């Protein structure tokens, strides 16, 4: 009888001693799993945040095939142009020298530089080269006509790319210019292509185009 009681007491003591270690071992595994899971979740970048950041960077930066020809540094670079008002910024871009000469001839440098929050559709030298020389010379020597054409390229508000998808805007010339497109492909008046868009200057957003716009 005493032997039986002693055996039962031994079993109970052994169980009491082993049980805490077993529970501790199980708890340790669970803690490791939870810790590992938390670490994995913390390390994984949120997909939505990454995607949103990518979209923002695309719409904030200049885009288009002709952007590659813009100088990488100096006053004519994107960073340089962003520091100057629009007429001055354009004068530092070699691809816009004909436009700058026309703006000077029309006496519009101060008008454009002093305007606030405007958009300029800026024809390249190649765009002006599409106009027969005799016609271009005639326009350049007629200040009233030249002013009318140049101010038709200016909208009195800053336009983001999204606004160009199906837009109609009043110009400084007083008639409207229309825009269509999406992504990084846009047209102005269904005739001129935006070849380098969303270029910032101190007081304007510039969309460089491959054709000269004519008021209707």
N, C-alpha and C positions, 0 to 999 in steps of 0.2 A: 504493500500500500504506500509506504514512504518512498519506495523506489519510483512508483508511478507518478506520485506528486512531484518528485524531483525532476523526472523526465519532462513533465508538462511545463514546469517552471523554466527549465532550460530552453525549451522551444519558444516560449513566450519572450524570453529575454533576447534570444537570437533574432526573432522576427522584429522586435522593437529596435534592435541595433541596425538591422539591414534596411528597414523601410525608409528611414530618412535619406540614406545614400541613394536608394533607387529613385525616390522622388526628386532628389537634387540632380541626379543624372538626367532624368526626363526634362526637368525644368531647364537645365543647361542647354539641351538640344533645341528646345523651343526658343530660348533666348537667342541662341546662335542664328536660328532661322529668321527670327524677327529682325535681328541686327543686320543680317545679310540682306534681307528684303529691303530694309530701310536704306541701306547703303546703295543698293541698286537703283531704288527709286530716286534718291538724291542725285546720283551720278547721271541718270538719263535726262537729256535736255528736253524740255517741253516742246513737242512738235509744233503746236500752235504758235508759240512765241517765235520759234525759228522761222516759220513760214511768214508770219507777219513782218518780221524784220526784213526778210528778203524782198517782199512786196514794196515796203517803204523805200528800201535802198534803190530799187529800180525806178520808181517814179520820182525820186528826189534828184537823180543824177541826169546829166545830159545824155541823149541817145541819138543814134542815127549813123549811117555809113560815113558821112563827112566829118564826124567828130574826131576821127582818127587823124585828120590833117591839122587839127588845132594844136598849136605849140604845147609842149609838155610843161614848160615853165616860162617865167617871165610875164610881162604885162599882157601878152596875147593869149596866155593860157587860161583855162577855166577859172583858176584861182585868181589870176591877175584881173580878168574881166569882171569878176564879182566885186572887186574893190572900186571900180570906176563907174561913173554914170554912162549911160548906154552909147552916146555918140563917141565919147572918148574910148570906151571899151572896144567899140567896133573899129576905131582907127588903129588899134594895136593888133587886129586880126588881118593877116595878109589876104585872105580870101574875100574880104569885104571892102577892098580899097576903092572900087568903083562906086559903091554905095556911099562911102564916106565922102568922096569927091563931090557927088551929087548933093549930099546933105549940106556941105560947105557952100556949094554954089547957090543953093536955095536959101541960105542963111538960117538953117534950122538947127544948128549945133546947140545953141543955148536953149532953144525950145525943148529939144529932146533931153538934154542934160538936166534941165530944171523940172521936168515933168515928174510926177510921182506915181509909182505903181502902174506902169504901162506895159503893154506887150508890143514888141516890134517883130514883124515878119521881114527878115533881112535877106534880100536877094544876093546871091554870090556874084562874083565877077563873071562866071560862066553864064549866069542868068541874064545879065546885061548884054553879054556877047550874042545872045540869041536874037536881039533886036538889030535890024539892019542899021549899019553905021549912020547912014543919012538920017534915018528916023531918030536915032539916039542923039545925034548931034543937035537936031532940031529941038528935041525935048530939053536937052541940057542948056540950050540958049534961050529958052522961054521960061522965065522964072515962075510965072503963074501956073503954067502947066506942070512944071517940075515939082512945085510945091504941092499941087493937087495929087500927083502920083505918089509922092513920098509920104504924105500924111495919110494916104489910103492904106499904107502898110502899118499904121499904128493904131492900136486899140487902147482905150482909156482905162484899162484894168489889167491886172496881172492874171494870165490864164494858165491854169495847170493842164497837163496833158489830158486828163479825164474830161475837161470841159470842151476839148476839141472834137470829141467823138461825133457829135451832131450839133455843131454850134452855129450861131449867127450873132455877129457882134458889130456894134457901131464903131466906126473909125473916126479919127480926128478930121478926116476929109468930109465927114457927115453922112456917108453912105455905108452900107453894110458889107462885111466880108463873111464868108461862110467856111466852115471847116467840117471835115468828115474823117473817119478812120478809127483805129483802136490800137492798143498796145504801144508799138513804136512806129507805126505806119500811119501817116496823116497826110491829107491833101487840103489845100486852101483854094477855094473857088473851083474845085474840081480840076484844077490845071497845074498848080504848083505843088511839088512834093516837099515835105519837111525832111531835109537831109541831115540836120543836126538840131535837135529840139531841146527845149527846157534849159537853155543856157542862162545862168543868172548874171545880172549886172547890179550895180548899187541901187538902181531905181527902176529896173525893168527886167522882164523875162524875154529872151530872144529865141525865135524859131528861125533858123537859117533855111531858106527855100531856094529851089532851083529854077524859078521863073519869076519875072517881074509881074506884079499884079497891076491890072488896069482898072480904074474906076469905071462903073457902068453909067 
